[in-house]
Amino acid sequence: MEFLTKVAQAFQHGGFWMWPILLIQVVSIAIMIERAYALFVRRKITQTNFALGFEESIRRGDMDGVIAKAQAAAMVNPVARAIAAGALAARNLGGKEEIQGKMDEVLLEENAHLDHRTAFLSMLGNVATLTGLLGTITGMIKSFAAVAFANPAEKASLLSAGISEAMNATAYGLIAAIPALVAYAILQNRANRLAEDLNQGGLKVYNWLSYAYEPITSYQIKTSKSERQHEVNA
């Protein structure tokens, strides 16, 4: 209770700029919570392992099975959307360029989701520091201006009040900035690792689709010939 009282007094003595710093702190905390949930809870580094489960089906030329399996898992595994897009392009005989284009389109979109709002933490940390510095400057200006026109008996109290406002603003600016900058580094590292895992899984599937493209084409041609021959015999 005593600690909260001291915090309230420090906030009151910090002057006007304590309120903008408080707003910055609230926004940064909200971003940290949302991004931590999105990157650590909702996303897992399992996309490459998930992609490995499609190798056998792709080499067999079972594009319909690959598409169905990928679409069923698209809500849980982001790489599944890229796999489905690439397999659909391969089934339609679009060629390596179309397979790559379709998969890259999905992977770019998914990678963009990983970086949403994270960069704001770096900006908010810097703004909090600068706002605290601004509070320091205004506090010192107020302090020396008051001393210049005050009675000698009041100079000490006015000077100490101004310095207190300046130091409280500086301290609170740093209190808001340091967690935001630390969280930015942690979340950015997590986003990079998730992006690497996602891109690696997508690259594996692209390679399988590309290298197995001719066998898949041949498989589909043979299937079509077999179906036509069956119709003729019938």
C-alpha positions as CSV (number, residue, x, y, z in Angstrom):
1,M,0.0,0.0,0.0
2,E,2.8,2.3,0.8
3,F,4.4,1.5,-2.5
4,L,1.3,2.5,-4.4
5,T,1.1,5.7,-2.4
6,K,4.6,6.6,-3.4
7,V,3.9,5.8,-7.1
8,A,0.8,8.0,-7.0
9,Q,2.8,10.9,-5.5
10,A,5.5,10.5,-8.0
11,F,3.0,10.5,-10.8
12,Q,1.4,13.6,-9.4
13,H,4.7,15.4,-9.1
14,G,5.7,14.5,-12.6
15,G,3.7,17.1,-14.3
16,F,1.6,17.1,-17.5
17,W,3.9,14.8,-19.5
18,M,3.2,11.9,-17.2
19,W,-0.2,11.5,-18.9
20,P,1.1,11.1,-22.4
21,I,3.7,8.6,-21.1
22,L,0.9,6.7,-19.4
23,L,-1.0,6.5,-22.6
24,I,2.1,5.2,-24.4
25,Q,2.6,2.6,-21.7
26,V,-1.0,1.4,-21.9
27,V,-0.8,1.1,-25.7
28,S,2.5,-0.7,-25.6
29,I,1.3,-3.2,-23.0
30,A,-1.8,-4.0,-25.1
31,I,0.4,-4.6,-28.2
32,M,2.7,-6.8,-26.2
33,I,-0.1,-9.0,-24.9
34,E,-1.8,-9.3,-28.3
35,R,1.5,-10.1,-30.1
36,A,2.7,-12.5,-27.4
37,Y,-0.6,-14.5,-27.7
38,A,-0.5,-14.4,-31.6
39,L,3.2,-15.5,-31.8
40,F,3.6,-17.8,-28.9
41,V,0.2,-19.3,-28.3
42,R,-1.5,-19.4,-31.7
43,R,1.6,-20.0,-33.8
44,K,4.0,-22.9,-33.3
45,I,7.3,-23.8,-35.0
46,T,5.8,-26.9,-36.6
47,Q,5.2,-25.9,-40.2
48,T,8.2,-27.8,-41.6
49,N,7.3,-31.0,-39.8
50,F,3.7,-30.6,-41.0
51,A,4.9,-30.2,-44.6
52,L,6.9,-33.4,-44.5
53,G,3.6,-35.3,-44.3
54,F,2.8,-34.4,-47.9
55,E,5.9,-35.8,-49.6
56,E,4.6,-39.3,-50.3
57,S,1.3,-38.1,-51.6
58,I,3.0,-35.5,-53.9
59,R,5.4,-38.1,-55.3
60,R,2.5,-40.4,-56.0
61,G,0.8,-37.6,-57.9
62,D,-2.2,-37.6,-55.6
63,M,-2.9,-33.9,-55.9
64,D,-6.6,-34.3,-55.0
65,G,-5.6,-35.9,-51.7
66,V,-2.9,-33.2,-51.1
67,I,-5.4,-30.4,-51.7
68,A,-8.1,-32.0,-49.5
69,K,-5.6,-32.6,-46.6
70,A,-4.1,-29.1,-46.8
71,Q,-7.4,-27.3,-47.0
72,A,-8.7,-29.3,-43.9
73,A,-5.6,-28.1,-41.9
74,A,-5.5,-24.5,-43.2
75,M,-7.0,-23.0,-40.0
76,V,-4.3,-24.5,-37.8
77,N,-1.2,-24.6,-40.1
78,P,-0.6,-21.5,-42.2
79,V,1.7,-23.4,-44.6
80,A,-1.2,-25.6,-45.5
81,R,-2.8,-22.8,-47.5
82,A,0.4,-22.5,-49.5
83,I,0.5,-26.2,-50.0
84,A,-3.1,-26.3,-51.3
85,A,-2.4,-23.4,-53.7
86,G,0.8,-25.1,-55.1
87,A,-0.9,-28.5,-55.4
88,L,-3.9,-26.9,-57.2
89,A,-1.5,-25.2,-59.6
90,A,0.3,-28.5,-60.2
91,R,-3.0,-30.3,-60.8
92,N,-3.9,-27.8,-63.4
93,L,-0.6,-28.3,-65.1
94,G,0.4,-24.7,-64.6
95,G,4.2,-25.3,-64.5
96,K,6.9,-24.4,-62.0
97,E,6.4,-20.7,-62.3
98,E,2.7,-20.8,-61.6
99,I,3.3,-23.2,-58.6
100,Q,5.9,-20.8,-57.2
101,G,3.8,-17.8,-57.8
102,K,0.7,-19.2,-56.1
103,M,2.7,-20.4,-53.1
104,D,4.7,-17.2,-52.8
105,E,1.4,-15.2,-52.8
106,V,0.1,-17.1,-49.7
107,L,3.5,-17.2,-47.9
108,L,3.9,-13.4,-48.3
109,E,0.5,-12.9,-46.8
110,E,1.2,-15.2,-43.9
111,N,4.6,-13.6,-43.2
112,A,2.9,-10.2,-43.2
113,H,0.6,-11.4,-40.4
114,L,3.7,-12.2,-38.2
115,D,4.9,-8.6,-38.3
116,H,1.7,-6.9,-37.5
117,R,2.1,-4.1,-34.9
118,T,5.4,-5.4,-33.6
119,A,7.3,-2.5,-35.0
120,F,5.1,-0.1,-33.1
121,L,6.8,-1.3,-29.9
122,S,10.2,0.1,-31.0
123,M,8.5,3.4,-31.9
124,L,6.6,3.6,-28.7
125,G,9.7,2.9,-26.6
126,N,11.6,5.7,-28.3
127,V,8.6,8.1,-28.0
128,A,8.3,7.3,-24.3
129,T,12.0,8.1,-23.8
130,L,11.7,11.3,-25.7
131,T,8.5,12.3,-23.9
132,G,10.3,11.7,-20.5
133,L,13.1,13.9,-21.8
134,L,10.7,16.6,-22.8
135,G,9.2,16.4,-19.3
136,T,12.7,16.8,-17.9
137,I,13.3,19.9,-20.0
138,T,10.0,21.6,-19.2
139,G,10.4,20.8,-15.5
140,M,13.9,22.4,-15.4
141,I,12.6,25.4,-17.4
142,K,9.7,25.8,-14.9
143,S,12.1,25.4,-12.0
144,F,14.6,28.0,-13.1
145,A,11.9,30.4,-14.2
146,A,10.3,30.2,-10.8
147,V,13.6,30.7,-8.9
148,A,14.4,33.8,-11.0
149,F,11.3,35.7,-9.7
150,A,10.8,34.1,-6.3
151,N,11.7,35.3,-2.8
152,P,15.0,34.0,-1.4
153,A,13.1,32.0,1.2
154,E,11.1,30.2,-1.5
155,K,13.8,29.5,-4.0
156,A,14.9,26.2,-2.4
157,S,11.4,24.7,-2.4
158,L,10.6,25.9,-5.9
159,L,13.9,24.5,-7.3
160,S,13.4,21.2,-5.6
161,A,9.8,20.9,-6.9
162,G,10.9,21.6,-10.5
163,I,13.8,19.1,-10.3
164,S,11.4,16.5,-8.8
165,E,9.0,17.0,-11.8
166,A,11.9,16.7,-14.2
167,M,13.3,13.5,-12.6
168,N,9.9,11.8,-12.3
169,A,9.1,12.4,-15.9
170,T,12.5,11.0,-16.9
171,A,12.1,7.9,-14.7
172,Y,8.6,7.2,-15.9
173,G,9.6,7.6,-19.5
174,L,12.3,4.9,-19.0
175,I,9.9,2.7,-17.1
176,A,7.5,2.7,-20.1
177,A,10.3,2.5,-22.7
178,I,12.4,-0.4,-21.4
179,P,9.8,-3.1,-21.4
180,A,8.5,-2.0,-24.8
181,L,12.0,-2.3,-26.3
182,V,12.8,-5.6,-24.7
183,A,9.4,-7.0,-25.8
184,Y,10.1,-5.8,-29.3
185,A,13.4,-7.7,-29.5
186,I,11.8,-10.9,-28.2
187,L,8.7,-10.7,-30.4
188,Q,10.8,-9.8,-33.5
189,N,13.0,-12.8,-32.9
190,R,10.0,-15.1,-32.5
191,A,8.4,-13.7,-35.7
192,N,11.7,-14.4,-37.6
193,R,11.8,-17.9,-36.4
194,L,8.2,-18.5,-37.3
195,A,8.8,-17.0,-40.8
196,E,11.9,-19.2,-41.3
197,D,9.9,-22.3,-40.3
198,L,7.0,-21.3,-42.6
199,N,9.2,-20.5,-45.6
200,Q,11.2,-23.7,-45.1
201,G,8.1,-25.8,-45.1
202,G,6.8,-24.1,-48.2
203,L,10.1,-24.5,-50.0
204,K,10.2,-28.2,-49.3
205,V,6.7,-28.6,-50.8
206,Y,7.6,-26.4,-53.8
207,N,10.7,-28.6,-54.5
208,W,8.6,-31.8,-54.3
209,L,6.0,-30.3,-56.6
210,S,8.6,-29.0,-59.0
211,Y,10.8,-32.2,-59.2
212,A,7.7,-34.4,-59.3
213,Y,6.0,-32.2,-61.9
214,E,6.8,-34.5,-64.9
215,P,5.8,-37.7,-63.0
216,I,2.5,-36.0,-62.0
217,T,1.8,-35.0,-65.6
218,S,2.5,-38.4,-66.8
219,Y,0.4,-39.9,-64.1
220,Q,-2.5,-37.7,-65.1
221,I,-2.1,-38.5,-68.8
222,K,-2.1,-42.2,-68.1
223,T,-5.1,-41.8,-65.9
224,S,-7.0,-39.9,-68.7
225,K,-6.0,-42.6,-71.3
226,S,-7.1,-45.4,-69.0
227,E,-10.5,-43.7,-68.4
228,R,-11.0,-43.2,-72.1
229,Q,-10.1,-46.8,-72.9
230,H,-12.5,-47.9,-70.2
231,E,-15.2,-45.8,-71.8
232,V,-14.5,-47.3,-75.3
233,N,-14.5,-50.9,-73.9
234,A,-17.8,-50.2,-72.1
